[in-house]
């Protein structure tokens, strides 16, 4: 039988004693081995159940929102862009405002009896409501003298000073505006003889044509201006 040296026998006895006592074969370590203390793992651990700050519902990953992603369709029964708890906007259901203005197609025009003054010629220009509804006129009419071919004679009439008022015309009622100018025989103005007077109701574009039978009117030169007054109820001053 082979004989072992004393040093070998001592090493064998030490290993046997360790095995019998069950002591771990780990090094105490000074940074060059593995420590037996708990290890800190790098990274972020999920929060414990019931200790979240987002109150996320079950099945929702912590730190994420339960709101639908941007651009996603709204929940069923909610109109896009609407605020929960408020009715969806369905558009303006108010009826459109109805104008009460008298339109050219609802009126007729005429020139009333002359009422001359000192060197002045004065005519009422009358607008009559021929429609089946009440309508309104406000302000000044437009007017111009024209020859038989429709060419205008002289400049547009000017507006006399006055305060415009709204005149309501029931069917068949009238309003008038004064058409005045200096007598050409007195003023020495250049004259022309119109075939017609065209009249445009306030705020309208279409005009009415009235046959002119009162002779010459000033169309140029000194004191050739023609004037119109605001509309007033009735057919004459």
C-alpha positions in Angstrom: 0.0 0.0 0.0 1.3 3.5 -0.9 2.1 5.9 1.8 1.0 9.5 1.7 3.0 12.4 2.9 1.9 14.2 6.1 0.9 17.3 4.1 -1.4 15.3 1.8 -3.0 13.6 4.8 -3.7 16.9 6.5 -5.3 18.4 3.4 -7.5 15.3 3.1 -8.6 15.6 6.7 -9.5 19.3 6.3 -11.7 18.6 3.2 -13.4 15.8 5.1 -14.2 18.1 8.0 -15.6 20.7 5.8 -17.9 18.2 4.1 -19.1 16.9 7.5 -20.0 20.4 8.8 -21.7 21.5 5.6 -19.9 24.9 5.4 -20.1 26.7 2.1 -17.1 26.8 -0.1 -17.3 30.6 -0.9 -14.8 33.3 -0.7 -15.3 36.3 1.4 -14.2 38.4 -1.5 -12.9 41.9 -1.6 -14.5 42.9 -5.0 -12.8 40.1 -6.9 -15.5 37.4 -6.4 -19.2 37.0 -6.0 -20.7 38.5 -2.8 -23.4 36.7 -0.8 -25.3 40.0 -0.2 -28.5 40.8 -2.2 -27.7 42.1 -5.7 -29.1 45.3 -7.2 -30.3 44.6 -10.7 -30.0 47.4 -13.2 -33.2 48.5 -14.9 -36.6 49.6 -13.5 -38.9 47.3 -11.8 -42.7 47.4 -12.3 -44.6 49.0 -9.3 -46.2 46.7 -6.9 -49.9 45.8 -7.4 -52.2 48.4 -5.9 -49.4 51.0 -5.6 -49.6 52.7 -9.0 -49.9 56.4 -9.4 -51.8 56.3 -12.7 -54.7 54.2 -11.4 -54.5 52.2 -14.6 -57.2 49.6 -15.0 -56.4 45.9 -14.9 -54.7 44.8 -18.0 -53.1 48.2 -18.7 -49.4 48.4 -18.6 -48.1 50.7 -15.9 -47.1 54.2 -17.1 -49.4 54.1 -20.1 -52.6 56.0 -20.7 -56.0 54.3 -21.1 -57.1 57.1 -23.5 -57.3 56.1 -27.2 -54.3 57.0 -29.3 -54.3 60.3 -31.2 -56.3 59.9 -34.4 -58.3 57.0 -33.2 -62.1 56.9 -33.6 -64.1 58.1 -30.6 -66.1 55.6 -28.5 -69.3 54.3 -30.0 -72.2 56.8 -29.4 -69.9 59.8 -29.0 -69.7 62.3 -31.9 -66.1 63.3 -33.0 -65.1 66.5 -31.3 -68.1 66.5 -28.9 -67.7 66.9 -25.1 -69.2 64.0 -23.1 -72.4 65.0 -21.4 -73.3 67.6 -23.9 -75.5 67.2 -27.0 -73.8 67.1 -30.4 -74.1 70.2 -32.5 -76.6 69.6 -35.3 -76.3 72.9 -37.1 -78.2 76.2 -37.0 -81.9 75.4 -37.3 -83.0 79.0 -37.2 -85.1 80.2 -40.1 -83.3 82.8 -42.3 -84.4 86.3 -41.8 -86.9 87.5 -44.4 -86.3 90.9 -46.0 -89.2 93.4 -45.9 -87.7 95.7 -48.5 -89.9 96.5 -51.5 -88.3 95.1 -54.7 -88.6 96.7 -58.1 -90.8 93.9 -59.3 -93.3 94.7 -56.5 -93.6 98.4 -57.4 -94.9 100.7 -60.1 -93.7 104.3 -60.7 -95.4 107.4 -61.9 -94.8 111.2 -62.0 -97.4 113.3 -60.2 -98.8 116.7 -60.9 -96.3 119.6 -61.1 -96.2 122.0 -58.2 -94.2 125.0 -59.5 -92.5 127.5 -57.1 -90.6 130.7 -57.6 -88.4 129.8 -60.5 -88.6 126.1 -59.5 -90.2 123.1 -61.1 -91.3 120.4 -58.6 -92.7 117.0 -59.4 -93.5 114.1 -57.0 -92.1 110.8 -58.2 -94.4 108.1 -56.8 -93.7 104.5 -56.0 -96.8 102.2 -55.4 -96.8 98.8 -53.9 -98.4 96.5 -56.4 -97.6 93.2 -54.6 -99.8 91.2 -52.2 -97.6 91.8 -49.2 -96.5 94.8 -47.1 -93.0 96.0 -47.8 -90.8 98.9 -46.9 -88.9 101.8 -48.6 -86.1 103.7 -46.9 -84.1 106.7 -48.1 -83.7 108.1 -51.6 -84.7 106.6 -55.0 -82.5 106.9 -58.0 -83.5 108.7 -61.1 -82.3 109.9 -64.5 -83.7 111.5 -67.7 -83.2 109.5 -70.9 -84.0 110.1 -74.6 -85.9 107.8 -76.9 -82.8 105.6 -77.5 -82.2 105.3 -73.7 -79.2 107.6 -73.6 -79.0 109.6 -70.4 -79.5 113.4 -70.6 -77.6 115.4 -68.0 -75.9 114.2 -64.8 -77.6 112.1 -62.1 -79.8 114.0 -59.8 -78.3 115.1 -56.5 -79.8 114.4 -53.0 -81.4 117.2 -51.1 -80.7 117.3 -47.4 -83.2 115.3 -45.3 -83.5 112.6 -42.7 -84.3 109.2 -44.3 -87.2 107.3 -42.6 -88.6 103.8 -43.3 -91.9 103.9 -45.0 -94.1 100.8 -44.8 -96.4 100.2 -47.8 -99.3 97.9 -47.6 -100.6 96.5 -50.9 -101.8 99.5 -53.0 -100.1 102.2 -50.8 -97.6 104.7 -52.1 -94.6 106.8 -51.2 -93.2 109.8 -53.0 -89.9 111.7 -53.4 -89.7 115.3 -54.8 -87.9 115.9 -58.1 -86.9 119.6 -58.4 -84.8 121.8 -60.7 -84.6 125.4 -61.6 -86.7 126.6 -64.5 -84.4 126.6 -67.5 -86.0 129.8 -68.8 -84.9 131.5 -65.6 -81.5 129.8 -65.0 -80.3 129.9 -68.6 -79.2 126.2 -68.4 -78.8 124.2 -71.5 -81.9 122.0 -72.0 -83.0 118.7 -73.4 -86.4 117.0 -73.8 -86.4 113.6 -72.2 -88.6 110.7 -73.5 -88.6 109.0 -70.1 -87.6 109.2 -66.5 -86.1 106.0 -65.1 -86.6 105.4 -61.4 -84.7 102.9 -59.2 -86.2 102.1 -55.8 -83.8 102.3 -52.8 -81.3 99.4 -52.5 -82.4 97.9 -55.8 -80.6 97.5 -59.1 -83.5 97.2 -61.6 -85.3 100.3 -62.5 -88.8 101.3 -63.6 -89.5 103.5 -66.7 -92.0 106.4 -66.6 -93.0 108.4 -69.7 -91.9 112.0 -69.4 -94.5 114.6 -70.6 -93.4 117.8 -68.8 -91.2 119.2 -71.5 -87.6 120.5 -71.3 -85.3 119.9 -68.4 -81.8 121.3 -67.6 -79.0 119.0 -68.8 -75.9 121.3 -68.7 -74.5 124.7 -67.9 -75.3 127.0 -65.0 -78.0 125.9 -62.5 -78.5 122.6 -64.3 -78.6 120.4 -61.2 -81.6 118.3 -60.5 -82.4 117.3 -56.9 -84.3 114.4 -55.2 -85.7 114.4 -51.7 -86.2 111.4 -49.3 -89.2 109.2 -49.7 -92.3 110.1 -47.6 -95.7 108.4 -47.3 -98.4 109.3 -49.8 -98.5 110.5 -53.4 -97.7 114.2 -53.1 -96.7 116.9 -50.7 
